[in-house]
Amino acid sequence: MKKFVLTAVAASSLVACTSVESAVVSGTEIASNGEAVAVVQAKALGLTAIFHIVDIVQSDLDTVINKLLIAEAKAMGASKVELLNASTTPRHGIYALTGTIIGFPGSTAVGVAVK
Protein backbone atom coordinates (compact mmCIF):
# COMPACT_ATOMS: atom_id res chain seq x y z
CA MET A 1 0.00 0.00 0.00
CA LYS A 2 2.83 2.37 0.88
CA LYS A 3 4.48 1.71 -2.48
CA PHE A 4 1.21 2.49 -4.31
CA VAL A 5 0.86 5.86 -2.53
CA LEU A 6 4.44 6.83 -3.37
CA THR A 7 3.92 5.83 -7.01
CA ALA A 8 0.67 7.82 -7.19
CA VAL A 9 2.34 10.93 -5.74
CA ALA A 10 5.29 10.61 -8.13
CA ALA A 11 2.97 10.19 -11.13
CA SER A 12 0.83 13.15 -10.04
CA SER A 13 3.84 15.41 -9.71
CA LEU A 14 4.69 14.79 -13.36
CA VAL A 15 1.35 16.31 -14.37
CA ALA A 16 2.14 19.71 -12.90
CA CYS A 17 4.09 21.77 -15.41
CA THR A 18 4.81 25.16 -16.91
CA SER A 19 4.81 26.29 -20.51
CA VAL A 20 6.00 29.49 -22.18
CA GLU A 21 5.32 30.30 -25.82
CA SER A 22 6.48 33.39 -27.66
CA ALA A 23 6.27 34.86 -31.13
CA VAL A 24 8.66 37.52 -32.40
CA VAL A 25 6.75 40.44 -33.91
CA SER A 26 7.55 43.62 -35.81
CA GLY A 27 7.41 46.72 -33.65
CA THR A 28 5.68 48.63 -36.43
CA GLU A 29 2.78 46.19 -36.70
CA ILE A 30 1.83 45.79 -33.01
CA ALA A 31 0.38 48.72 -31.06
CA SER A 32 2.08 49.07 -27.69
CA ASN A 33 3.70 51.61 -25.36
CA GLY A 34 7.14 51.16 -26.86
CA GLU A 35 8.83 49.07 -29.53
CA ALA A 36 7.24 45.61 -29.48
CA VAL A 37 9.68 42.71 -29.47
CA ALA A 38 7.43 39.67 -28.99
CA VAL A 39 4.10 38.41 -27.77
CA VAL A 40 4.60 36.06 -24.82
CA GLN A 41 2.14 33.59 -23.28
CA ALA A 42 2.87 31.70 -20.08
CA LYS A 43 0.88 28.90 -18.44
CA ALA A 44 1.38 27.00 -15.21
CA LEU A 45 -0.48 23.93 -14.01
CA GLY A 46 -0.12 23.28 -10.30
CA LEU A 47 -0.86 20.43 -7.94
CA THR A 48 -2.64 20.90 -4.61
CA ALA A 49 -4.14 18.68 -1.94
CA ILE A 50 -6.96 18.86 0.61
CA PHE A 51 -9.24 21.63 -0.71
CA HIS A 52 -6.27 23.54 -2.25
CA ILE A 53 -4.74 24.09 1.21
CA VAL A 54 -1.48 22.21 0.58
CA ASP A 55 0.55 23.40 -2.43
CA ILE A 56 2.61 20.54 -3.83
CA VAL A 57 3.50 22.41 -7.03
CA GLN A 58 2.71 26.12 -6.96
CA SER A 59 0.60 27.78 -9.68
CA ASP A 60 -0.53 31.33 -9.09
CA LEU A 61 -0.31 34.75 -10.73
CA ASP A 62 3.02 35.53 -9.07
CA THR A 63 4.58 32.42 -10.59
CA VAL A 64 3.14 32.84 -14.07
CA ILE A 65 3.80 36.59 -14.39
CA ASN A 66 7.08 37.15 -12.54
CA LYS A 67 8.89 33.85 -12.96
CA LEU A 68 7.69 32.87 -16.45
CA LEU A 69 6.33 35.80 -18.48
CA ILE A 70 8.75 38.55 -17.41
CA ALA A 71 11.75 36.19 -17.38
CA GLU A 72 11.04 35.10 -20.98
CA ALA A 73 10.50 38.70 -22.14
CA LYS A 74 13.81 39.84 -20.60
CA ALA A 75 15.57 36.85 -22.18
CA MET A 76 14.28 38.09 -25.55
CA GLY A 77 15.79 41.56 -24.98
CA ALA A 78 12.75 43.43 -23.69
CA SER A 79 12.95 45.94 -20.87
CA LYS A 80 9.33 45.58 -19.74
CA VAL A 81 6.08 43.74 -20.44
CA GLU A 82 2.71 45.24 -21.30
CA LEU A 83 0.34 42.78 -19.59
CA LEU A 84 -2.71 42.00 -21.73
CA ASN A 85 -4.45 39.23 -19.77
CA ALA A 86 -3.88 37.19 -16.62
CA SER A 87 -6.08 34.65 -14.87
CA THR A 88 -5.90 31.89 -12.30
CA THR A 89 -8.15 29.19 -10.87
CA PRO A 90 -10.03 30.40 -7.77
CA ARG A 91 -9.21 28.43 -4.62
CA HIS A 92 -11.83 29.67 -2.16
CA GLY A 93 -15.54 29.26 -1.54
CA ILE A 94 -17.33 26.74 -3.74
CA TYR A 95 -14.21 26.42 -5.94
CA ALA A 96 -12.36 24.69 -3.07
CA LEU A 97 -14.53 21.63 -3.70
CA THR A 98 -12.75 21.07 -7.03
CA GLY A 99 -9.59 20.25 -5.08
CA THR A 100 -11.16 17.96 -2.49
CA ILE A 101 -8.29 15.49 -2.38
CA ILE A 102 -6.07 16.41 -5.33
CA GLY A 103 -6.54 19.61 -7.34
CA PHE A 104 -4.94 21.01 -10.47
CA PRO A 105 -5.12 24.83 -10.38
CA GLY A 106 -4.07 26.63 -13.51
CA SER A 107 -2.76 30.13 -14.18
CA THR A 108 -2.13 31.92 -17.45
CA ALA A 109 -0.80 35.32 -18.56
CA VAL A 110 -0.32 37.00 -21.93
CA GLY A 111 1.72 40.10 -22.61
CA VAL A 112 3.65 42.10 -25.18
CA ALA A 113 7.39 42.37 -24.56
CA VAL A 114 8.56 45.93 -25.32
CA LYS A 115 11.90 47.72 -25.39
Secondary structure, 3 states (H helix, E strand, C coil): CHHHHHHHHHHHHHHCEEEEEEEECCCCCCCCCCCEEEEEEEEEECEEECCCCEEEECCCHHHHHHHHHHHHHHHCCCCEEEEEEEEECCCCHHHHHHHCCEECCEEEEEEEEEC
